[in-house]
Amino acid sequence: MVARIYKPSRNAMQSGVAKTKHWVLDYEPEHARRVEPLMGYTSSADMRSQIHLSFETKEEAVAYCEKRGIPYRVYEPHEAGRRRMAYSDNFAFNRNGQWTH
């Protein structure tokens, strides 16, 4: 079973960077989930899907996998390009769009 090491991205409902600074180690699913016919619950026989480890750095997560002989795959984060803009730029004379109310 392959472990994946990644830095989680923020979700769509989040404007801050909470819970995105640590590296996470999860296991890729080995078996597909199935629906229980009686109650309709989703279940899995894969116990490693419940393991969710957090590390300060990518190197710590890689060292953890190498020490225990766990095959792993590292996913590098995609940094968002932030555009700096001041509120006064909305009223600038060289503004690219039309000003309408």
C-alpha atoms as an extended CHARMM CRD file, in Angstrom:
* protein
*
       101  EXT
         1         1  MET       CA              0.0000000000        0.0000000000        0.0000000000  PROA      1               0.0000000000
         2         2  VAL       CA              1.4520000000        3.3410000000       -1.0870000000  PROA      2               0.0000000000
         3         3  ALA       CA              1.4580000000        6.3350000000        1.2370000000  PROA      3               0.0000000000
         4         4  ARG       CA              0.9700000000        9.8160000000       -0.1560000000  PROA      4               0.0000000000
         5         5  ILE       CA              2.6720000000       12.8230000000        1.3680000000  PROA      5               0.0000000000
         6         6  TYR       CA              1.1490000000       16.1980000000        0.5820000000  PROA      6               0.0000000000
         7         7  LYS       CA              0.4730000000       19.6420000000        1.9290000000  PROA      7               0.0000000000
         8         8  PRO       CA             -3.3080000000       20.1210000000        2.1210000000  PROA      8               0.0000000000
         9         9  SER       CA             -4.8340000000       23.0520000000        0.2830000000  PROA      9               0.0000000000
        10        10  ARG       CA             -7.4840000000       25.2900000000        1.7340000000  PROA      10              0.0000000000
        11        11  ASN       CA            -11.0630000000       24.4940000000        0.8840000000  PROA      11              0.0000000000
        12        12  ALA       CA            -13.4030000000       26.7480000000       -1.0670000000  PROA      12              0.0000000000
        13        13  MET       CA            -15.1330000000       28.0270000000        2.0700000000  PROA      13              0.0000000000
        14        14  GLN       CA            -11.8870000000       29.1800000000        3.6730000000  PROA      14              0.0000000000
        15        15  SER       CA            -10.1040000000       32.4660000000        3.1130000000  PROA      15              0.0000000000
        16        16  GLY       CA             -7.2630000000       31.8750000000        5.5790000000  PROA      16              0.0000000000
        17        17  VAL       CA             -4.4210000000       29.4000000000        5.6180000000  PROA      17              0.0000000000
        18        18  ALA       CA             -5.4120000000       27.3480000000        8.6830000000  PROA      18              0.0000000000
        19        19  LYS       CA             -4.5130000000       23.6460000000        8.5300000000  PROA      19              0.0000000000
        20        20  THR       CA             -2.4020000000       24.1370000000        5.4010000000  PROA      20              0.0000000000
        21        21  LYS       CA              1.0460000000       24.5830000000        6.9310000000  PROA      21              0.0000000000
        22        22  HSD       CA              1.7800000000       20.9620000000        7.9070000000  PROA      22              0.0000000000
        23        23  TRP       CA              2.5400000000       18.0060000000        5.6630000000  PROA      23              0.0000000000
        24        24  VAL       CA              0.1050000000       15.0750000000        5.8100000000  PROA      24              0.0000000000
        25        25  LEU       CA              0.7110000000       11.3630000000        5.3070000000  PROA      25              0.0000000000
        26        26  ASP       CA             -2.3040000000        9.3330000000        4.1350000000  PROA      26              0.0000000000
        27        27  TYR       CA             -2.5570000000        5.9160000000        2.5730000000  PROA      27              0.0000000000
        28        28  GLU       CA             -4.0520000000        5.4790000000       -0.8660000000  PROA      28              0.0000000000
        29        29  PRO       CA             -7.1530000000        3.2610000000       -0.7840000000  PROA      29              0.0000000000
        30        30  GLU       CA             -6.4330000000       -0.3900000000       -1.4230000000  PROA      30              0.0000000000
        31        31  HSD       CA            -10.0570000000       -1.4880000000       -1.8310000000  PROA      31              0.0000000000
        32        32  ALA       CA            -13.0880000000        0.3700000000       -3.1100000000  PROA      32              0.0000000000
        33        33  ARG       CA            -15.7640000000        1.4070000000       -0.6480000000  PROA      33              0.0000000000
        34        34  ARG       CA            -19.0600000000       -0.4480000000       -0.7270000000  PROA      34              0.0000000000
        35        35  VAL       CA            -22.5920000000        0.3550000000        0.3550000000  PROA      35              0.0000000000
        36        36  GLU       CA            -24.2080000000       -1.8060000000        3.0150000000  PROA      36              0.0000000000
        37        37  PRO       CA            -27.4420000000       -3.1540000000        1.5290000000  PROA      37              0.0000000000
        38        38  LEU       CA            -29.4960000000       -2.9900000000        4.7400000000  PROA      38              0.0000000000
        39        39  MET       CA            -28.7240000000        0.4630000000        6.1530000000  PROA      39              0.0000000000
        40        40  GLY       CA            -27.0920000000        2.1690000000        3.1890000000  PROA      40              0.0000000000
        41        41  TYR       CA            -23.8950000000        3.0210000000        5.0820000000  PROA      41              0.0000000000
        42        42  THR       CA            -20.6270000000        3.3140000000        3.1710000000  PROA      42              0.0000000000
        43        43  SER       CA            -18.0210000000        0.9260000000        4.5390000000  PROA      43              0.0000000000
        44        44  SER       CA            -14.5260000000       -0.2370000000        3.7460000000  PROA      44              0.0000000000
        45        45  ALA       CA            -12.3830000000       -3.1810000000        4.7890000000  PROA      45              0.0000000000
        46        46  ASP       CA             -9.2950000000       -1.0090000000        4.4860000000  PROA      46              0.0000000000
        47        47  MET       CA             -8.1130000000       -0.1100000000        8.0000000000  PROA      47              0.0000000000
        48        48  ARG       CA             -5.1950000000        2.0450000000        6.8090000000  PROA      48              0.0000000000
        49        49  SER       CA             -7.6150000000        4.5600000000        5.3250000000  PROA      49              0.0000000000
        50        50  GLN       CA             -8.1960000000        5.8060000000        8.8750000000  PROA      50              0.0000000000
        51        51  ILE       CA             -4.5380000000        6.7490000000        9.4200000000  PROA      51              0.0000000000
        52        52  HSD       CA             -3.8790000000       10.4660000000        9.0200000000  PROA      52              0.0000000000
        53        53  LEU       CA             -0.4470000000       11.6190000000       10.2510000000  PROA      53              0.0000000000
        54        54  SER       CA              0.7540000000       15.2140000000       10.3600000000  PROA      54              0.0000000000
        55        55  PHE       CA              4.3880000000       16.3930000000       10.1230000000  PROA      55              0.0000000000
        56        56  GLU       CA              6.0530000000       19.7980000000       10.3850000000  PROA      56              0.0000000000
        57        57  THR       CA              8.1930000000       19.2990000000        7.2730000000  PROA      57              0.0000000000
        58        58  LYS       CA              8.2430000000       17.1370000000        4.1620000000  PROA      58              0.0000000000
        59        59  GLU       CA             11.6120000000       15.6860000000        5.1970000000  PROA      59              0.0000000000
        60        60  GLU       CA             10.1490000000       14.3710000000        8.4710000000  PROA      60              0.0000000000
        61        61  ALA       CA              7.3640000000       12.5790000000        6.6010000000  PROA      61              0.0000000000
        62        62  VAL       CA              9.8080000000       11.0600000000        4.0940000000  PROA      62              0.0000000000
        63        63  ALA       CA             12.1220000000        9.9400000000        6.9240000000  PROA      63              0.0000000000
        64        64  TYR       CA              9.1410000000        8.3070000000        8.6890000000  PROA      64              0.0000000000
        65        65  CYS       CA              8.3020000000        6.2890000000        5.5600000000  PROA      65              0.0000000000
        66        66  GLU       CA             11.9010000000        5.3080000000        4.8580000000  PROA      66              0.0000000000
        67        67  LYS       CA             12.5200000000        4.2290000000        8.4520000000  PROA      67              0.0000000000
        68        68  ARG       CA              9.4900000000        1.9200000000        8.3920000000  PROA      68              0.0000000000
        69        69  GLY       CA              9.9250000000        0.7260000000        4.8010000000  PROA      69              0.0000000000
        70        70  ILE       CA              6.6560000000        2.2570000000        3.5650000000  PROA      70              0.0000000000
        71        71  PRO       CA              6.5190000000        3.0430000000       -0.1550000000  PROA      71              0.0000000000
        72        72  TYR       CA              5.5110000000        6.6630000000       -0.6110000000  PROA      72              0.0000000000
        73        73  ARG       CA              4.7660000000        9.3320000000       -3.2180000000  PROA      73              0.0000000000
        74        74  VAL       CA              5.3200000000       13.0430000000       -2.5650000000  PROA      74              0.0000000000
        75        75  TYR       CA              2.9240000000       15.6050000000       -4.0720000000  PROA      75              0.0000000000
        76        76  GLU       CA              4.3980000000       19.0940000000       -4.1680000000  PROA      76              0.0000000000
        77        77  PRO       CA              2.0040000000       21.9660000000       -3.3100000000  PROA      77              0.0000000000
        78        78  HSD       CA              0.8390000000       24.4810000000       -5.8830000000  PROA      78              0.0000000000
        79        79  GLU       CA              1.3360000000       27.9300000000       -4.4460000000  PROA      79              0.0000000000
        80        80  ALA       CA             -1.4090000000       30.4030000000       -5.2980000000  PROA      80              0.0000000000
        81        81  GLY       CA             -0.2780000000       33.5420000000       -7.0460000000  PROA      81              0.0000000000
        82        82  ARG       CA             -1.5810000000       36.4530000000       -5.0350000000  PROA      82              0.0000000000
        83        83  ARG       CA             -2.2750000000       39.7440000000       -6.7590000000  PROA      83              0.0000000000
        84        84  ARG       CA             -1.5550000000       42.7980000000       -4.6520000000  PROA      84              0.0000000000
        85        85  MET       CA             -4.1760000000       45.4840000000       -5.0950000000  PROA      85              0.0000000000
        86        86  ALA       CA             -5.1190000000       48.4010000000       -2.9280000000  PROA      86              0.0000000000
        87        87  TYR       CA             -8.6580000000       49.6860000000       -2.4570000000  PROA      87              0.0000000000
        88        88  SER       CA             -7.6610000000       53.0010000000       -4.0230000000  PROA      88              0.0000000000
        89        89  ASP       CA             -6.8760000000       51.1620000000       -7.2920000000  PROA      89              0.0000000000
        90        90  ASN       CA            -10.6450000000       50.8820000000       -7.8270000000  PROA      90              0.0000000000
        91        91  PHE       CA            -10.7490000000       54.6690000000       -8.3500000000  PROA      91              0.0000000000
        92        92  ALA       CA             -7.5490000000       55.1130000000      -10.4030000000  PROA      92              0.0000000000
        93        93  PHE       CA             -7.6380000000       57.0420000000      -13.6960000000  PROA      93              0.0000000000
        94        94  ASN       CA             -5.7190000000       54.3250000000      -15.5150000000  PROA      94              0.0000000000
        95        95  ARG       CA             -8.1730000000       51.6130000000      -14.5150000000  PROA      95              0.0000000000
        96        96  ASN       CA             -8.7080000000       48.8600000000      -17.1370000000  PROA      96              0.0000000000
        97        97  GLY       CA            -12.4880000000       48.5060000000      -16.7540000000  PROA      97              0.0000000000
        98        98  GLN       CA            -15.3710000000       50.9310000000      -16.9410000000  PROA      98              0.0000000000
        99        99  TRP       CA            -16.6340000000       52.5350000000      -13.8230000000  PROA      99              0.0000000000
       100       100  THR       CA            -20.3760000000       52.0260000000      -13.4590000000  PROA      100             0.0000000000
       101       101  HSD       CA            -22.6920000000       51.8680000000      -10.5060000000  PROA      101             0.0000000000
